[in-house]
Amino acid sequence: MSGGLAEIRGWLVKGESEAGWLGICRILEGLEASEREMLVGYVVQHTKGWGESLRRPLYGWWEKHRRGDVTGFEGLVGDWSRYAWEQGRVAGEVREVASVAGMRMRWIPAGTFWMGAGADDEDAAHDEKPQHAVTLTRGFWMGEVPVTQGQYLAAMGENPSEFKTVGLDAPVECVTWYDAAAFANKLSALEGLPACFVGTGEQTEGVGNKGSDYVGCKGWRLPTEAEWEYACRAGTTSPRYGALGKIAWYGENSEYTTHRAGQKRANAWGLHDTLGNVWEWVYDGYSDYSAQAATDPTGSATGKNRVRRGGGWFGSANYVRAAQRSENTPTDRHRNLGFRVVRSGF
């Protein structure tokens, strides 16, 4: 036991940190059951005063063992490490993407919100209702702005945009849903991460359509429709997170062109241009809403069209709202349609 104890003491003297907690858990994971139980008790006693949200899962496992309720430790490590990692994040925290210069991500915490149009949204369309409760059990990183022409060019070696003269800092447009999925997979490959889409071209499918966990994929992917709206709202419940002219480029102020990403005011979680500039592809197959509460929804598995969100430079004000939704065939290319990417881990 002395070896494991010495390693654990080494982490304890450094004080509370995400790396320390995970290091301790990994040491405990490799021990025999009897030795592990003794050392878990030691860790619990010597981490009093540390963050309870980080300490609680380990303490709960220890208490079960003391009662004779033997449970697997491996599951605890997986659940705990994800839980601790998310608890250590602050909404709007920034991370840079190493493989693509200038790409910044914002942390979006897990939570529950009301998805769809509320009673105060006079412009709501029929497919924005009924409003329903949605719980997202995992936090995720989301692009601070839509993928830009420069970022797309760097990863894919081409720029399909019509508005090239606006500059490489403008959102990429004229991309299909399949193009967006291919970009996400390319970004995953550049960073040595698992691909979240399988197939190529019109054969592309998200891993969620293969019976696995799409939102749990550790590579780059498109946001689900629920993730997109939750991130766009950033805790707000009104049709928009601010005065329209200050937060969005749309038909009345855009001069009928895209604009450099990030010029309008961000929402509370640091995201720019979720409303206006370009529409954004999301993962979901299009379908009507249900009134039932949902957890980590991914849309219709059979719908042929894909959802787009946020409104764009060409649209009128009623299209530039958090609840507004539309659909396109995944092969469509439009000069007002782009996308942004998310990642469940970092």
C-alpha positions in Angstrom: 0.0 0.0 0.0 2.9 2.3 0.6 3.5 3.0 -3.1 -0.1 4.1 -3.7 -0.2 6.1 -0.5 3.0 8.0 -1.5 1.6 8.9 -4.9 -1.7 10.0 -3.4 0.1 12.1 -0.8 2.1 13.7 -3.7 -1.2 14.9 -5.3 -2.7 16.0 -2.0 0.1 18.3 -1.1 -0.3 20.1 -4.4 -3.8 21.1 -3.4 -7.1 20.8 -5.2 -7.1 20.7 -9.0 -8.7 18.8 -11.8 -5.5 17.0 -12.6 -5.0 16.1 -9.0 -8.4 14.6 -8.6 -8.1 12.6 -11.8 -4.6 11.4 -10.8 -5.8 10.2 -7.5 -8.7 8.3 -9.1 -6.4 6.6 -11.6 -4.2 5.4 -8.7 -7.1 4.0 -6.8 -8.4 2.3 -10.0 -5.3 0.2 -10.2 -5.3 -1.1 -6.7 -6.7 -4.3 -5.2 -10.2 -3.9 -3.7 -9.2 -4.0 0.0 -6.3 -1.6 -0.5 -8.5 0.7 -2.5 -11.1 0.9 0.2 -8.6 1.9 2.8 -7.1 4.6 0.6 -10.4 6.0 -0.5 -11.1 6.6 3.2 -7.8 8.3 3.5 -8.5 10.6 0.5 -12.0 11.4 1.8 -10.6 12.4 5.2 -7.8 14.5 3.7 -9.8 16.4 1.2 -12.2 18.1 3.6 -12.7 21.7 2.6 -12.1 20.9 -1.0 -14.9 21.4 -3.5 -17.8 19.3 -2.5 -19.0 18.8 -6.0 -15.7 17.1 -6.8 -15.5 15.2 -3.6 -19.0 13.8 -3.5 -18.9 11.0 -6.1 -15.8 9.5 -4.5 -17.3 9.8 -1.0 -20.5 8.2 -2.2 -18.6 5.2 -3.6 -16.8 4.8 -0.3 -20.0 4.9 1.8 -21.6 2.2 -0.4 -18.6 -0.1 0.2 -18.7 0.5 4.0 -22.4 -0.7 3.9 -21.3 -3.8 1.9 -22.9 -2.6 -1.3 -20.1 -3.5 -3.7 -20.1 -1.5 -6.9 -17.6 -1.2 -9.7 -15.0 1.4 -9.4 -14.3 1.8 -13.2 -17.8 3.3 -13.8 -17.2 5.8 -11.0 -13.9 6.9 -12.6 -15.6 7.6 -15.9 -18.6 9.3 -14.4 -16.5 11.2 -11.9 -13.9 12.4 -14.4 -16.5 13.8 -16.7 -18.5 15.3 -13.8 -15.4 16.9 -12.3 -14.2 18.2 -15.6 -17.5 19.9 -16.3 -17.8 21.3 -12.8 -14.5 23.0 -13.3 -15.7 24.9 -16.3 -17.2 28.4 -16.3 -19.9 29.4 -18.8 -18.2 31.3 -21.6 -14.7 30.1 -20.8 -12.4 30.3 -23.9 -10.3 27.7 -25.5 -8.2 28.0 -28.7 -8.2 25.2 -31.3 -4.6 24.2 -31.9 -4.9 23.0 -35.4 -6.7 26.0 -37.0 -5.4 29.4 -36.2 -7.9 31.9 -34.8 -10.6 29.3 -34.0 -11.9 30.0 -30.5 -14.5 27.9 -28.5 -16.7 28.9 -25.7 -17.8 26.5 -22.9 -21.6 25.9 -22.7 -22.6 24.2 -19.4 -25.1 21.4 -19.1 -28.6 22.5 -18.1 -32.3 22.5 -18.7 -34.3 25.1 -20.7 -37.6 25.7 -22.4 -37.1 25.0 -26.1 -39.3 26.7 -28.7 -41.3 29.8 -28.9 -42.8 31.3 -25.8 -46.2 33.1 -25.4 -44.4 36.5 -25.8 -43.0 35.6 -29.2 -45.6 37.1 -31.6 -43.6 36.0 -34.7 -43.6 32.3 -33.8 -44.4 29.8 -36.6 -46.4 26.6 -36.0 -43.3 24.4 -36.0 -41.7 26.4 -33.2 -44.4 25.0 -30.8 -45.2 23.5 -28.4 -42.6 24.9 -26.1 -41.1 22.0 -24.1 -38.5 21.3 -21.5 -35.2 20.0 -22.7 -32.3 18.8 -20.5 -28.8 18.7 -21.8 -26.8 16.4 -19.6 -23.3 17.3 -21.0 -21.6 20.6 -21.3 -19.9 21.3 -24.6 -17.6 23.7 -26.4 -19.1 25.7 -29.2 -17.4 27.9 -31.9 -17.4 31.6 -30.7 -18.4 32.5 -34.3 -19.6 30.5 -37.3 -16.8 28.7 -39.1 -15.1 31.4 -41.2 -13.9 31.3 -44.8 -10.3 31.3 -43.6 -10.9 28.4 -41.2 -12.7 26.3 -43.8 -9.9 27.0 -46.3 -7.2 26.0 -43.8 -8.8 22.7 -43.1 -10.4 21.8 -46.5 -8.1 23.5 -49.0 -10.9 25.3 -50.7 -13.4 28.2 -50.1 -16.8 27.7 -51.7 -18.2 31.1 -50.5 -19.8 33.6 -52.8 -18.9 36.6 -50.6 -15.1 36.1 -50.8 -14.5 39.9 -51.1 -15.8 40.4 -47.6 -12.6 38.6 -46.4 -11.5 35.4 -44.8 -13.0 36.5 -41.4 -16.5 36.3 -42.9 -18.5 33.2 -42.3 -18.1 30.5 -44.9 -21.3 29.9 -46.9 -22.5 27.9 -49.9 -21.7 24.8 -47.9 -24.0 21.7 -47.8 -24.8 19.8 -44.6 -22.4 17.1 -45.9 -19.7 19.7 -46.3 -20.2 20.8 -42.7 -20.0 17.2 -41.5 -16.8 16.7 -43.6 -15.2 19.8 -42.1 -16.0 18.5 -38.6 -14.4 15.1 -39.4 -11.3 16.8 -40.9 -10.9 18.9 -37.8 -11.1 15.7 -35.7 -8.5 14.0 -37.9 -6.1 17.0 -37.6 -6.4 16.8 -33.8 -6.2 13.0 -33.5 -9.8 12.6 -32.4 -12.6 10.1 -33.3 -14.8 11.0 -36.2 -18.4 11.9 -35.3 -19.7 11.2 -38.9 -19.3 8.0 -41.0 -19.5 7.8 -44.8 -18.7 10.5 -47.3 -20.9 12.8 -49.5 -24.5 11.9 -49.5 -23.8 8.7 -47.6 -22.7 10.7 -44.6 -24.4 9.9 -41.3 -23.8 11.0 -37.8 -22.7 8.2 -35.4 -25.9 8.8 -33.6 -27.8 7.3 -36.5 -25.7 4.1 -36.0 -27.2 3.5 -32.6 -24.4 5.1 -30.7 -24.1 8.2 -28.6 -23.8 11.2 -31.0 -23.6 13.9 -28.3 -21.0 11.9 -26.4 -18.7 11.7 -29.4 -15.3 13.2 -28.4 -14.5 14.6 -31.8 -15.8 17.7 -33.6 -19.4 17.7 -34.7 -22.4 19.8 -35.6 -24.5 21.0 -32.6 -27.9 19.4 -32.2 -30.8 21.7 -32.6 -31.4 21.7 -28.9 -27.7 22.5 -28.1 -27.8 25.3 -30.7 -30.9 27.0 -29.2 -29.8 26.5 -25.6 -26.4 28.1 -26.5 -28.0 30.9 -28.4 -30.3 31.8 -25.6 -27.6 31.8 -22.9 -30.1 31.7 -20.1 -32.6 34.2 -21.7 -36.2 33.4 -22.4 -37.2 36.2 -24.8 -37.2 35.9 -28.6 -33.7 37.5 -28.8 -30.8 37.9 -26.3 -30.6 41.7 -27.0 -31.7 44.5 -29.3 -31.8 43.2 -32.8 -29.7 45.9 -34.5 -26.9 45.5 -31.9 -26.6 41.7 -32.1 -27.4 40.7 -35.7 -26.8 41.4 -39.3 -30.1 40.9 -41.1 -32.1 42.3 -44.0 -32.5 45.9 -42.7 -28.8 46.5 -41.8 -26.7 44.1 -43.8 -26.7 45.8 -47.2 -27.4 42.3 -48.5 -24.0 40.8 -47.8 -22.3 38.8 -45.1 -20.1 40.6 -42.7 -16.9 39.7 -40.8 -17.8 37.4 -38.0 -17.8 38.7 -34.4 -18.6 42.3 -35.1 -22.0 42.4 -33.4 -22.5 42.1 -29.6 -22.1 38.6 -28.1 -24.6 36.9 -25.9 -23.9 36.2 -22.2 -21.8 33.1 -23.0 -19.6 34.9 -25.5 -21.1 33.7 -28.7 -21.4 36.1 -31.7 -23.7 35.9 -34.7 -25.9 33.1 -33.5 -28.6 35.3 -34.8 -28.1 36.9 -38.2 -25.2 37.0 -40.7 -25.6 33.4 -41.9 -28.1 30.6 -41.1 -26.4 27.6 -39.5 -26.8 24.0 -40.2 -27.4 21.8 -37.1 -27.3 18.0 -36.8 -31.0 17.2 -36.5 -33.3 15.7 -39.1 -36.3 18.0 -39.3 -39.5 17.0 -37.5 -42.3 18.7 -35.5 -41.9 19.2 -31.8 -43.5 17.1 -29.1 -44.9 18.6 -25.9 -43.0 15.9 -23.9 -39.9 16.8 -22.0 -36.7 15.5 -23.7 -33.2 14.7 -22.7 -30.3 15.2 -25.2 -32.6 15.0 -28.2 -31.0 14.6 -31.7 -34.1 15.1 -33.9 -35.8 12.8 -36.3 -33.8 9.7 -37.4 -36.0 9.4 -40.6 -36.5 13.1 -41.6 -34.8 13.7 -45.0 -34.2 17.4 -44.5 -31.9 18.9 -42.0 -32.6 21.9 -39.7 -31.0 25.3 -40.0 -31.1 28.0 -37.3 -30.5 31.6 -36.6 -31.6 33.7 -39.6 -29.2 35.5 -41.9 -28.2 38.6 -43.7 -31.1 38.4 -46.2 -34.0 37.7 -43.8 -36.5 40.0 -42.2 -36.6 40.5 -38.4 -39.1 37.8 -37.7 -36.6 35.2 -38.9 -33.9 36.4 -36.6 -35.1 34.8 -33.3 -33.8 32.2 -31.0 -36.8 29.8 -31.6 -37.0 30.3 -35.4 -36.3 27.1 -37.3 -36.3 26.1 -41.0 -35.3 23.1 -43.1 -33.3 22.3 -46.2 -32.3 19.3 -48.1 -28.7 18.4 -46.9 -27.4 18.9 -50.5 -28.5 22.6 -50.6 -26.0 25.4 -51.0 -27.0 28.9 -50.2 -25.0 32.1 -49.9 -26.7 32.8 -46.6 -26.1 29.3 -45.0 -23.1 28.3 -43.0 -22.4 26.4 -39.8 -20.5 26.2 -36.5 -19.0 23.3 -34.7 -19.0 21.9 -31.2 -17.0 19.4 -29.2 -18.0 17.5 -26.1 -14.5 17.2 -24.7 -11.3 19.2 -24.9 
